[in-house]
Amino acid sequence: MTPTIELAQALIRETSITPEDGNCQPMMRERLQRAGFRCEDMNFENVTNFWAIRGDSGPLLAFAGHTDVVPVGDESQWTHPPFAARLVDGYLHGRGAADMKGSLAAMVVAAERFVEAHPDHDGRIGFLITSDEEGDAYHGTVKVVEALKARGDNIDMALVGEPSSTEVVGDVIKNGRRGSMLGYLTVHGRQGHVAYPHLADNPVHRLAPALAELAATEWDQGNEYFPATSFQVANMNSGTGATNVIPGEARVQFSFRYSTEVTAEQLQERMRAILDRHDLNYRLDFEVKGLPFLTDEGSLVEAAVRAVETVRGRPPVLSTAGGTSDGRFIASIMNSQVVELGPINRTIHQVDECVRAADLDQLTEMYFQLLVALFVRR
């Protein structure tokens, strides 16, 4: 069994359902300290984080990731116990195998190998690890990055180990992400009896035309890196449960996933204009979860592409598709180059999450080759 698989199994066996860490981070810190990294806890509220760095000068690459995992659901539905980390027919099974304890193991082992082979390497290597990525993400990476920036420690490049691959490990590198903004709309009416609608004001009827316009609106056309901005309703509710009562309120939760062609402020302004045009009595609140970011060129993208080509024999596709990741905090706060490179994402957050063991060993080699491309003089 390889060092990467052994460490991945040890990490998976820790029950680290968000925001819990179990014993994952102490395990990682011990390995990194032995490799010459200076480690420090950076905990905020109930969230466990740590920062580690090796080297004193030059550009800084930070491996970024999370030890927390999503809940397992009904354990009886799992073929293998979710925290047993069983290796069966070449697949490593367990919650976090793909998202993202497998990547964490590959990062640590790649760093150990690189330091052993190149103890006097150029540049600096860092690790930014949190237990609050799958949860609210209020006291994890964002707080660590803010604290680092406040004391003058800037991250030049970050590699996030999120599962970016689709069919073969390394076939896709995420070099950006769309912005994410949630919204909460309440339309006020007047409750009444359904038999006397002239004495009431149905907020659902008032909302429907405005909602149809919002759904049909072209917010932008996207660009060569991002698809067009999307508006999607996530939840709707209204009424008392009775069949003879006109409701007094209608509530909608929605989400914008937006490109770099628009700002959150522009989307908010345009949405309010639509609601005002329909003469609604409403309350509207927004929550910006992440700004869009893009690393379209630079040393990190070049090194990541070269590393994948070295291992796979073909270049990856650069993509900005998918949801959000903690890379958004590093990119926006530090103005860093950020890419995501990790295992196949087919089983993430599912029952029977698993990853091919050979993929994690390949991923380890990709991370190692990336370090070589960045920090070994040719």
Helices and strands as residue ranges (DSSP letters): H 3-12, H 24-34, E 38-41, E 49-54, E 60-66, G 75-77, E 87-88, E 91-93, H 101-117, E 124-130, H 141-150, E 157-160, E 172-174, E 176-177, E 179-188, E 192-193, G 197-199, H 203-216, E 230-238, E 245-246, E 249-258, H 264-277, E 282-290, E 293-294, H 299-312, E 317-319, H 327-334, E 337-340, E 354-356, H 357-375
